[in-house]
Amino acid sequence: TLDELRKLYEDSTMKVSIMQADQDRYLQLIKSLQGKIINFRKENEERDVNILQKDDEIEQLQKKVLSSSIPS
């Protein structure tokens, strides 16, 4: 009957709108995670640069110590 068809139509449109809302939530979650990953990579790159700088400093200090401790 017409009422049954109308009810089916309303149910299906409600399901579609719920699915769209879920999809929007998932997309927002994905964007949020992408932002966090980008920030995490930046922090790691900065940390790696700091580590390399410290390694260079240690190497320079080792050279200084070695050159000053060698009797001439």
N, CA, C and O atoms as a Maestro MAE file, in Angstrom:
{
 s_m_m2io_version
 :::
 2.0.0
}

f_m_ct {
 s_m_title
 :::
 protein
 m_atom[288] {
  # First column is atom index #
  i_m_mmod_type
  r_m_x_coord
  r_m_y_coord
  r_m_z_coord
  i_m_residue_number
  s_m_chain_name
  s_m_pdb_residue_name
  s_m_pdb_atom_name
  i_m_atomic_number
  :::
  1 25 0.836 -1.185 0.000 1 A "THR " " N  " 7
  2 3 0.000 0.000 0.000 1 A "THR " " CA " 6
  3 2 0.882 1.251 0.000 1 A "THR " " C  " 6
  4 15 2.103 1.190 0.150 1 A "THR " " O  " 8
  5 25 0.210 2.374 -0.173 2 A "LEU " " N  " 7
  6 3 0.941 3.644 -0.238 2 A "LEU " " CA " 6
  7 2 1.607 3.979 1.089 2 A "LEU " " C  " 6
  8 15 2.726 4.492 1.113 2 A "LEU " " O  " 8
  9 25 0.927 3.693 2.187 3 A "ASP " " N  " 7
  10 3 1.510 3.968 3.507 3 A "ASP " " CA " 6
  11 2 2.761 3.133 3.749 3 A "ASP " " C  " 6
  12 15 3.749 3.625 4.293 3 A "ASP " " O  " 8
  13 25 2.710 1.870 3.342 4 A "GLU " " N  " 7
  14 3 3.879 0.997 3.510 4 A "GLU " " CA " 6
  15 2 5.053 1.513 2.685 4 A "GLU " " C  " 6
  16 15 6.195 1.528 3.146 4 A "GLU " " O  " 8
  17 25 4.751 1.938 1.450 5 A "LEU " " N  " 7
  18 3 5.801 2.482 0.596 5 A "LEU " " CA " 6
  19 2 6.406 3.747 1.211 5 A "LEU " " C  " 6
  20 15 7.624 3.925 1.210 5 A "LEU " " O  " 8
  21 25 5.544 4.619 1.732 6 A "ARG " " N  " 7
  22 3 6.010 5.853 2.364 6 A "ARG " " CA " 6
  23 2 6.916 5.521 3.566 6 A "ARG " " C  " 6
  24 15 7.962 6.142 3.758 6 A "ARG " " O  " 8
  25 25 6.493 4.534 4.364 7 A "LYS " " N  " 7
  26 3 7.274 4.125 5.539 7 A "LYS " " CA " 6
  27 2 8.636 3.575 5.101 7 A "LYS " " C  " 6
  28 15 9.659 3.905 5.701 7 A "LYS " " O  " 8
  29 25 8.650 2.740 4.064 8 A "LEU " " N  " 7
  30 3 9.908 2.201 3.546 8 A "LEU " " CA " 6
  31 2 10.824 3.335 3.069 8 A "LEU " " C  " 6
  32 15 12.026 3.332 3.336 8 A "LEU " " O  " 8
  33 25 10.232 4.302 2.360 9 A "TYR " " N  " 7
  34 3 11.002 5.432 1.853 9 A "TYR " " CA " 6
  35 2 11.611 6.234 3.009 9 A "TYR " " C  " 6
  36 15 12.789 6.589 2.974 9 A "TYR " " O  " 8
  37 25 10.798 6.514 4.031 10 A "GLU " " N  " 7
  38 3 11.292 7.276 5.188 10 A "GLU " " CA " 6
  39 2 12.394 6.516 5.908 10 A "GLU " " C  " 6
  40 15 13.394 7.109 6.313 10 A "GLU " " O  " 8
  41 25 12.223 5.218 6.071 11 A "ASP " " N  " 7
  42 3 13.240 4.395 6.726 11 A "ASP " " CA " 6
  43 2 14.538 4.419 5.935 11 A "ASP " " C  " 6
  44 15 15.619 4.548 6.510 11 A "ASP " " O  " 8
  45 25 14.435 4.295 4.624 12 A "SER " " N  " 7
  46 3 15.648 4.249 3.810 12 A "SER " " CA " 6
  47 2 16.361 5.611 3.799 12 A "SER " " C  " 6
  48 15 17.590 5.669 3.832 12 A "SER " " O  " 8
  49 25 15.583 6.706 3.754 13 A "THR " " N  " 7
  50 3 16.239 8.017 3.777 13 A "THR " " CA " 6
  51 2 16.889 8.272 5.141 13 A "THR " " C  " 6
  52 15 17.935 8.915 5.227 13 A "THR " " O  " 8
  53 25 16.258 7.761 6.208 14 A "MET " " N  " 7
  54 3 16.853 7.925 7.533 14 A "MET " " CA " 6
  55 2 18.169 7.144 7.601 14 A "MET " " C  " 6
  56 15 19.163 7.637 8.133 14 A "MET " " O  " 8
  57 25 18.166 5.922 7.058 15 A "LYS " " N  " 7
  58 3 19.394 5.112 7.055 15 A "LYS " " CA " 6
  59 2 20.493 5.802 6.270 15 A "LYS " " C  " 6
  60 15 21.651 5.806 6.687 15 A "LYS " " O  " 8
  61 25 20.136 6.384 5.138 16 A "VAL " " N  " 7
  62 3 21.128 7.078 4.316 16 A "VAL " " CA " 6
  63 2 21.700 8.272 5.076 16 A "VAL " " C  " 6
  64 15 22.911 8.491 5.053 16 A "VAL " " O  " 8
  65 25 20.860 9.038 5.742 17 A "SER " " N  " 7
  66 3 21.370 10.204 6.471 17 A "SER " " CA " 6
  67 2 22.260 9.780 7.640 17 A "SER " " C  " 6
  68 15 23.244 10.453 7.946 17 A "SER " " O  " 8
  69 25 21.919 8.668 8.291 18 A "ILE " " N  " 7
  70 3 22.771 8.142 9.367 18 A "ILE " " CA " 6
  71 2 24.115 7.706 8.785 18 A "ILE " " C  " 6
  72 15 25.162 7.978 9.373 18 A "ILE " " O  " 8
  73 25 24.091 7.037 7.640 19 A "MET " " N  " 7
  74 3 25.335 6.607 7.000 19 A "MET " " CA " 6
  75 2 26.192 7.813 6.619 19 A "MET " " C  " 6
  76 15 27.413 7.779 6.774 19 A "MET " " O  " 8
  77 25 25.564 8.869 6.124 20 A "GLN " " N  " 7
  78 3 26.306 10.076 5.762 20 A "GLN " " CA " 6
  79 2 26.934 10.723 6.990 20 A "GLN " " C  " 6
  80 15 28.068 11.199 6.932 20 A "GLN " " O  " 8
  81 25 26.214 10.740 8.085 21 A "ALA " " N  " 7
  82 3 26.744 11.306 9.327 21 A "ALA " " CA " 6
  83 2 27.934 10.485 9.811 21 A "ALA " " C  " 6
  84 15 28.943 11.040 10.246 21 A "ALA " " O  " 8
  85 25 27.812 9.162 9.733 22 A "ASP " " N  " 7
  86 3 28.933 8.289 10.105 22 A "ASP " " CA " 6
  87 2 30.141 8.559 9.216 22 A "ASP " " C  " 6
  88 15 31.272 8.644 9.693 22 A "ASP " " O  " 8
  89 25 29.883 8.693 7.918 23 A "GLN " " N  " 7
  90 3 30.967 8.949 6.971 23 A "GLN " " CA " 6
  91 2 31.653 10.280 7.299 23 A "GLN " " C  " 6
  92 15 32.880 10.372 7.263 23 A "GLN " " O  " 8
  93 25 30.871 11.298 7.615 24 A "ASP " " N  " 7
  94 3 31.447 12.595 7.982 24 A "ASP " " CA " 6
  95 2 32.314 12.472 9.233 24 A "ASP " " C  " 6
  96 15 33.399 13.048 9.305 24 A "ASP " " O  " 8
  97 25 31.830 11.722 10.208 25 A "ARG " " N  " 7
  98 3 32.618 11.516 11.445 25 A "ARG " " CA " 6
  99 2 33.927 10.803 11.132 25 A "ARG " " C  " 6
  100 15 34.979 11.182 11.646 25 A "ARG " " O  " 8
  101 25 33.870 9.775 10.292 26 A "TYR " " N  " 7
  102 3 35.087 9.041 9.927 26 A "TYR " " CA " 6
  103 2 36.068 9.943 9.187 26 A "TYR " " C  " 6
  104 15 37.272 9.891 9.437 26 A "TYR " " O  " 8
  105 25 35.555 10.772 8.275 27 A "LEU " " N  " 7
  106 3 36.438 11.684 7.543 27 A "LEU " " CA " 6
  107 2 37.110 12.666 8.490 27 A "LEU " " C  " 6
  108 15 38.294 12.962 8.335 27 A "LEU " " O  " 8
  109 25 36.368 13.173 9.470 28 A "GLN " " N  " 7
  110 3 36.951 14.095 10.451 28 A "GLN " " CA " 6
  111 2 38.019 13.391 11.277 28 A "GLN " " C  " 6
  112 15 39.069 13.964 11.567 28 A "GLN " " O  " 8
  113 25 37.746 12.150 11.652 29 A "LEU " " N  " 7
  114 3 38.714 11.381 12.421 29 A "LEU " " CA " 6
  115 2 39.984 11.165 11.603 29 A "LEU " " C  " 6
  116 15 41.091 11.303 12.124 29 A "LEU " " O  " 8
  117 25 39.829 10.828 10.328 30 A "ILE " " N  " 7
  118 3 40.983 10.613 9.443 30 A "ILE " " CA " 6
  119 2 41.797 11.895 9.326 30 A "ILE " " C  " 6
  120 15 43.023 11.859 9.426 30 A "ILE " " O  " 8
  121 25 41.128 13.031 9.115 31 A "LYS " " N  " 7
  122 3 41.844 14.308 9.002 31 A "LYS " " CA " 6
  123 2 42.601 14.619 10.286 31 A "LYS " " C  " 6
  124 15 43.737 15.092 10.242 31 A "LYS " " O  " 8
  125 25 41.981 14.358 11.416 32 A "SER " " N  " 7
  126 3 42.619 14.592 12.713 32 A "SER " " CA " 6
  127 2 43.868 13.718 12.858 32 A "SER " " C  " 6
  128 15 44.923 14.184 13.288 32 A "SER " " O  " 8
  129 25 43.726 12.451 12.491 33 A "LEU " " N  " 7
  130 3 44.870 11.537 12.590 33 A "LEU " " CA " 6
  131 2 45.986 11.951 11.632 33 A "LEU " " C  " 6
  132 15 47.163 11.858 11.977 33 A "LEU " " O  " 8
  133 25 45.623 12.408 10.431 34 A "GLN " " N  " 7
  134 3 46.642 12.866 9.482 34 A "GLN " " CA " 6
  135 2 47.410 14.053 10.064 34 A "GLN " " C  " 6
  136 15 48.632 14.128 9.931 34 A "GLN " " O  " 8
  137 25 46.697 14.978 10.707 35 A "GLY " " N  " 7
  138 3 47.351 16.126 11.330 35 A "GLY " " CA " 6
  139 2 48.307 15.689 12.429 35 A "GLY " " C  " 6
  140 15 49.416 16.210 12.541 35 A "GLY " " O  " 8
  141 25 47.871 14.727 13.242 36 A "LYS " " N  " 7
  142 3 48.727 14.227 14.320 36 A "LYS " " CA " 6
  143 2 49.969 13.545 13.760 36 A "LYS " " C  " 6
  144 15 51.064 13.705 14.298 36 A "LYS " " O  " 8
  145 25 49.801 12.785 12.681 37 A "ILE " " N  " 7
  146 3 50.941 12.105 12.059 37 A "ILE " " CA " 6
  147 2 51.946 13.130 11.528 37 A "ILE " " C  " 6
  148 15 53.154 12.972 11.702 37 A "ILE " " O  " 8
  149 25 51.439 14.179 10.880 38 A "ILE " " N  " 7
  150 3 52.320 15.221 10.348 38 A "ILE " " CA " 6
  151 2 53.104 15.877 11.487 38 A "ILE " " C  " 6
  152 15 54.314 16.075 11.378 38 A "ILE " " O  " 8
  153 25 52.409 16.214 12.581 39 A "ASN " " N  " 7
  154 3 53.087 16.819 13.732 39 A "ASN " " CA " 6
  155 2 54.121 15.876 14.325 39 A "ASN " " C  " 6
  156 15 55.214 16.302 14.700 39 A "ASN " " O  " 8
  157 25 53.780 14.595 14.410 40 A "PHE " " N  " 7
  158 3 54.696 13.596 14.956 40 A "PHE " " CA " 6
  159 2 55.952 13.509 14.090 40 A "PHE " " C  " 6
  160 15 57.065 13.435 14.611 40 A "PHE " " O  " 8
  161 25 55.771 13.519 12.764 41 A "ARG " " N  " 7
  162 3 56.926 13.464 11.858 41 A "ARG " " CA " 6
  163 2 57.809 14.686 12.019 41 A "ARG " " C  " 6
  164 15 59.035 14.569 12.036 41 A "ARG " " O  " 8
  165 25 57.192 15.874 12.141 42 A "LYS " " N  " 7
  166 3 57.960 17.110 12.338 42 A "LYS " " CA " 6
  167 2 58.782 17.030 13.614 42 A "LYS " " C  " 6
  168 15 59.966 17.367 13.627 42 A "LYS " " O  " 8
  169 25 58.134 16.575 14.696 43 A "GLU " " N  " 7
  170 3 58.840 16.455 15.976 43 A "GLU " " CA " 6
  171 2 60.008 15.482 15.856 43 A "GLU " " C  " 6
  172 15 61.088 15.740 16.387 43 A "GLU " " O  " 8
  173 25 59.798 14.368 15.164 44 A "ASN " " N  " 7
  174 3 60.872 13.389 14.985 44 A "ASN " " CA " 6
  175 2 62.020 13.972 14.171 44 A "ASN " " C  " 6
  176 15 63.187 13.752 14.497 44 A "ASN " " O  " 8
  177 25 61.696 14.716 13.112 45 A "GLU " " N  " 7
  178 3 62.738 15.332 12.301 45 A "GLU " " CA " 6
  179 2 63.547 16.320 13.132 45 A "GLU " " C  " 6
  180 15 64.775 16.349 13.049 45 A "GLU " " O  " 8
  181 25 62.850 17.137 13.940 46 A "GLU " " N  " 7
  182 3 63.551 18.095 14.796 46 A "GLU " " CA " 6
  183 2 64.440 17.361 15.798 46 A "GLU " " C  " 6
  184 15 65.570 17.777 16.050 46 A "GLU " " O  " 8
  185 25 63.940 16.292 16.355 47 A "ARG " " N  " 7
  186 3 64.725 15.514 17.319 47 A "ARG " " CA " 6
  187 2 65.960 14.920 16.642 47 A "ARG " " C  " 6
  188 15 67.055 14.945 17.206 47 A "ARG " " O  " 8
  189 25 65.781 14.386 15.431 48 A "ASP " " N  " 7
  190 3 66.906 13.808 14.700 48 A "ASP " " CA " 6
  191 2 67.972 14.855 14.420 48 A "ASP " " C  " 6
  192 15 69.165 14.579 14.543 48 A "ASP " " O  " 8
  193 25 67.544 16.067 14.039 49 A "VAL " " N  " 7
  194 3 68.499 17.148 13.784 49 A "VAL " " CA " 6
  195 2 69.248 17.474 15.073 49 A "VAL " " C  " 6
  196 15 70.466 17.655 15.051 49 A "VAL " " O  " 8
  197 25 68.532 17.551 16.197 50 A "ASN " " N  " 7
  198 3 69.177 17.829 17.484 50 A "ASN " " CA " 6
  199 2 70.190 16.750 17.840 50 A "ASN " " C  " 6
  200 15 71.279 17.045 18.334 50 A "ASN " " O  " 8
  201 25 69.824 15.500 17.587 51 A "ILE " " N  " 7
  202 3 70.737 14.386 17.881 51 A "ILE " " CA " 6
  203 2 71.997 14.512 17.021 51 A "ILE " " C  " 6
  204 15 73.107 14.337 17.523 51 A "ILE " " O  " 8
  205 25 71.834 14.813 15.738 52 A "LEU " " N  " 7
  206 3 72.996 14.966 14.862 52 A "LEU " " CA " 6
  207 2 73.887 16.111 15.338 52 A "LEU " " C  " 6
  208 15 75.113 15.997 15.317 52 A "LEU " " O  " 8
  209 25 73.273 17.215 15.767 53 A "GLN " " N  " 7
  210 3 74.046 18.348 16.276 53 A "GLN " " CA " 6
  211 2 74.815 17.944 17.529 53 A "GLN " " C  " 6
  212 15 75.984 18.297 17.679 53 A "GLN " " O  " 8
  213 25 74.169 17.207 18.426 54 A "LYS " " N  " 7
  214 3 74.843 16.755 19.644 54 A "LYS " " CA " 6
  215 2 75.986 15.809 19.288 54 A "LYS " " C  " 6
  216 15 77.058 15.878 19.888 54 A "LYS " " O  " 8
  217 25 75.763 14.926 18.312 55 A "ASP " " N  " 7
  218 3 76.825 14.019 17.873 55 A "ASP " " CA " 6
  219 2 78.029 14.809 17.379 55 A "ASP " " C  " 6
  220 15 79.171 14.472 17.695 55 A "ASP " " O  " 8
  221 25 77.775 15.863 16.602 56 A "ASP " " N  " 7
  222 3 78.854 16.715 16.106 56 A "ASP " " CA " 6
  223 2 79.595 17.382 17.255 56 A "ASP " " C  " 6
  224 15 80.825 17.443 17.261 56 A "ASP " " O  " 8
  225 25 78.839 17.881 18.225 57 A "GLU " " N  " 7
  226 3 79.459 18.529 19.384 57 A "GLU " " CA " 6
  227 2 80.341 17.543 20.148 57 A "GLU " " C  " 6
  228 15 81.458 17.880 20.542 57 A "GLU " " O  " 8
  229 25 79.841 16.333 20.355 58 A "ILE " " N  " 7
  230 3 80.611 15.305 21.063 58 A "ILE " " CA " 6
  231 2 81.880 14.985 20.283 58 A "ILE " " C  " 6
  232 15 82.958 14.857 20.864 58 A "ILE " " O  " 8
  233 25 81.748 14.856 18.973 59 A "GLU " " N  " 7
  234 3 82.915 14.560 18.127 59 A "GLU " " CA " 6
  235 2 83.962 15.664 18.251 59 A "GLU " " C  " 6
  236 15 85.155 15.383 18.367 59 A "GLU " " O  " 8
  237 25 83.515 16.915 18.228 60 A "GLN " " N  " 7
  238 3 84.441 18.054 18.361 60 A "GLN " " CA " 6
  239 2 85.136 18.014 19.724 60 A "GLN " " C  " 6
  240 15 86.345 18.226 19.814 60 A "GLN " " O  " 8
  241 25 84.373 17.744 20.776 61 A "LEU " " N  " 7
  242 3 84.960 17.659 22.120 61 A "LEU " " CA " 6
  243 2 85.964 16.515 22.209 61 A "LEU " " C  " 6
  244 15 87.020 16.659 22.825 61 A "LEU " " O  " 8
  245 25 85.634 15.380 21.595 62 A "GLN " " N  " 7
  246 3 86.553 14.239 21.614 62 A "GLN " " CA " 6
  247 2 87.861 14.608 20.907 62 A "GLN " " C  " 6
  248 15 88.945 14.276 21.387 62 A "GLN " " O  " 8
  249 25 87.753 15.296 19.766 63 A "LYS " " N  " 7
  250 3 88.956 15.716 19.033 63 A "LYS " " CA " 6
  251 2 89.799 16.658 19.898 63 A "LYS " " C  " 6
  252 15 91.024 16.543 19.946 63 A "LYS " " O  " 8
  253 25 89.120 17.597 20.586 64 A "LYS " " N  " 7
  254 3 89.827 18.539 21.464 64 A "LYS " " CA " 6
  255 2 90.573 17.805 22.562 64 A "LYS " " C  " 6
  256 15 91.747 18.067 22.821 64 A "LYS " " O  " 8
  257 25 89.862 16.867 23.210 65 A "VAL " " N  " 7
  258 3 90.463 16.118 24.310 65 A "VAL " " CA " 6
  259 2 91.640 15.302 23.806 65 A "VAL " " C  " 6
  260 15 92.698 15.271 24.435 65 A "VAL " " O  " 8
  261 25 91.455 14.641 22.670 66 A "LEU " " N  " 7
  262 3 92.539 13.827 22.115 66 A "LEU " " CA " 6
  263 2 93.743 14.684 21.740 66 A "LEU " " C  " 6
  264 15 94.887 14.323 22.018 66 A "LEU " " O  " 8
  265 25 93.478 15.800 21.118 67 A "SER " " N  " 7
  266 3 94.596 16.644 20.673 67 A "SER " " CA " 6
  267 2 95.309 17.279 21.861 67 A "SER " " C  " 6
  268 15 96.509 17.541 21.785 67 A "SER " " O  " 8
  269 25 94.593 17.531 22.958 68 A "SER " " N  " 7
  270 3 95.243 18.155 24.109 68 A "SER " " CA " 6
  271 2 95.946 17.118 24.977 68 A "SER " " C  " 6
  272 15 96.846 17.465 25.743 68 A "SER " " O  " 8
  273 25 95.551 15.853 24.872 69 A "SER " " N  " 7
  274 3 96.153 14.842 25.736 69 A "SER " " CA " 6
  275 2 97.354 14.173 25.083 69 A "SER " " C  " 6
  276 15 98.102 13.461 25.752 69 A "SER " " O  " 8
  277 25 97.546 14.390 23.799 70 A "ILE " " N  " 7
  278 3 98.691 13.794 23.114 70 A "ILE " " CA " 6
  279 2 99.941 14.610 23.446 70 A "ILE " " C  " 6
  280 15 99.996 15.805 23.156 70 A "ILE " " O  " 8
  281 25 100.930 13.978 24.043 71 A "PRO " " N  " 7
  282 3 102.158 14.742 24.344 71 A "PRO " " CA " 6
  283 2 102.895 15.110 23.060 71 A "PRO " " C  " 6
  284 15 103.025 14.288 22.153 71 A "PRO " " O  " 8
  285 25 103.364 16.320 22.991 72 A "SER " " N  " 7
  286 3 104.036 16.740 21.769 72 A "SER " " CA " 6
  287 2 105.526 16.922 22.007 72 A "SER " " C  " 6
  288 15 106.260 17.276 21.084 72 A "SER " " O  " 8
  :::
 }
 m_bond[287] {
  # First column is bond index #
  i_m_from
  i_m_to
  i_m_order
  :::
  1 1 2 1
  2 2 3 1
  3 3 4 2
  4 3 5 1
  5 5 6 1
  6 6 7 1
  7 7 8 2
  8 7 9 1
  9 9 10 1
  10 10 11 1
  11 11 12 2
  12 11 13 1
  13 13 14 1
  14 14 15 1
  15 15 16 2
  16 15 17 1
  17 17 18 1
  18 18 19 1
  19 19 20 2
  20 19 21 1
  21 21 22 1
  22 22 23 1
  23 23 24 2
  24 23 25 1
  25 25 26 1
  26 26 27 1
  27 27 28 2
  28 27 29 1
  29 29 30 1
  30 30 31 1
  31 31 32 2
  32 31 33 1
  33 33 34 1
  34 34 35 1
  35 35 36 2
  36 35 37 1
  37 37 38 1
  38 38 39 1
  39 39 40 2
  40 39 41 1
  41 41 42 1
  42 42 43 1
  43 43 44 2
  44 43 45 1
  45 45 46 1
  46 46 47 1
  47 47 48 2
  48 47 49 1
  49 49 50 1
  50 50 51 1
  51 51 52 2
  52 51 53 1
  53 53 54 1
  54 54 55 1
  55 55 56 2
  56 55 57 1
  57 57 58 1
  58 58 59 1
  59 59 60 2
  60 59 61 1
  61 61 62 1
  62 62 63 1
  63 63 64 2
  64 63 65 1
  65 65 66 1
  66 66 67 1
  67 67 68 2
  68 67 69 1
  69 69 70 1
  70 70 71 1
  71 71 72 2
  72 71 73 1
  73 73 74 1
  74 74 75 1
  75 75 76 2
  76 75 77 1
  77 77 78 1
  78 78 79 1
  79 79 80 2
  80 79 81 1
  81 81 82 1
  82 82 83 1
  83 83 84 2
  84 83 85 1
  85 85 86 1
  86 86 87 1
  87 87 88 2
  88 87 89 1
  89 89 90 1
  90 90 91 1
  91 91 92 2
  92 91 93 1
  93 93 94 1
  94 94 95 1
  95 95 96 2
  96 95 97 1
  97 97 98 1
  98 98 99 1
  99 99 100 2
  100 99 101 1
  101 101 102 1
  102 102 103 1
  103 103 104 2
  104 103 105 1
  105 105 106 1
  106 106 107 1
  107 107 108 2
  108 107 109 1
  109 109 110 1
  110 110 111 1
  111 111 112 2
  112 111 113 1
  113 113 114 1
  114 114 115 1
  115 115 116 2
  116 115 117 1
  117 117 118 1
  118 118 119 1
  119 119 120 2
  120 119 121 1
  121 121 122 1
  122 122 123 1
  123 123 124 2
  124 123 125 1
  125 125 126 1
  126 126 127 1
  127 127 128 2
  128 127 129 1
  129 129 130 1
  130 130 131 1
  131 131 132 2
  132 131 133 1
  133 133 134 1
  134 134 135 1
  135 135 136 2
  136 135 137 1
  137 137 138 1
  138 138 139 1
  139 139 140 2
  140 139 141 1
  141 141 142 1
  142 142 143 1
  143 143 144 2
  144 143 145 1
  145 145 146 1
  146 146 147 1
  147 147 148 2
  148 147 149 1
  149 149 150 1
  150 150 151 1
  151 151 152 2
  152 151 153 1
  153 153 154 1
  154 154 155 1
  155 155 156 2
  156 155 157 1
  157 157 158 1
  158 158 159 1
  159 159 160 2
  160 159 161 1
  161 161 162 1
  162 162 163 1
  163 163 164 2
  164 163 165 1
  165 165 166 1
  166 166 167 1
  167 167 168 2
  168 167 169 1
  169 169 170 1
  170 170 171 1
  171 171 172 2
  172 171 173 1
  173 173 174 1
  174 174 175 1
  175 175 176 2
  176 175 177 1
  177 177 178 1
  178 178 179 1
  179 179 180 2
  180 179 181 1
  181 181 182 1
  182 182 183 1
  183 183 184 2
  184 183 185 1
  185 185 186 1
  186 186 187 1
  187 187 188 2
  188 187 189 1
  189 189 190 1
  190 190 191 1
  191 191 192 2
  192 191 193 1
  193 193 194 1
  194 194 195 1
  195 195 196 2
  196 195 197 1
  197 197 198 1
  198 198 199 1
  199 199 200 2
  200 199 201 1
  201 201 202 1
  202 202 203 1
  203 203 204 2
  204 203 205 1
  205 205 206 1
  206 206 207 1
  207 207 208 2
  208 207 209 1
  209 209 210 1
  210 210 211 1
  211 211 212 2
  212 211 213 1
  213 213 214 1
  214 214 215 1
  215 215 216 2
  216 215 217 1
  217 217 218 1
  218 218 219 1
  219 219 220 2
  220 219 221 1
  221 221 222 1
  222 222 223 1
  223 223 224 2
  224 223 225 1
  225 225 226 1
  226 226 227 1
  227 227 228 2
  228 227 229 1
  229 229 230 1
  230 230 231 1
  231 231 232 2
  232 231 233 1
  233 233 234 1
  234 234 235 1
  235 235 236 2
  236 235 237 1
  237 237 238 1
  238 238 239 1
  239 239 240 2
  240 239 241 1
  241 241 242 1
  242 242 243 1
  243 243 244 2
  244 243 245 1
  245 245 246 1
  246 246 247 1
  247 247 248 2
  248 247 249 1
  249 249 250 1
  250 250 251 1
  251 251 252 2
  252 251 253 1
  253 253 254 1
  254 254 255 1
  255 255 256 2
  256 255 257 1
  257 257 258 1
  258 258 259 1
  259 259 260 2
  260 259 261 1
  261 261 262 1
  262 262 263 1
  263 263 264 2
  264 263 265 1
  265 265 266 1
  266 266 267 1
  267 267 268 2
  268 267 269 1
  269 269 270 1
  270 270 271 1
  271 271 272 2
  272 271 273 1
  273 273 274 1
  274 274 275 1
  275 275 276 2
  276 275 277 1
  277 277 278 1
  278 278 279 1
  279 279 280 2
  280 279 281 1
  281 281 282 1
  282 282 283 1
  283 283 284 2
  284 283 285 1
  285 285 286 1
  286 286 287 1
  287 287 288 2
  :::
 }
}
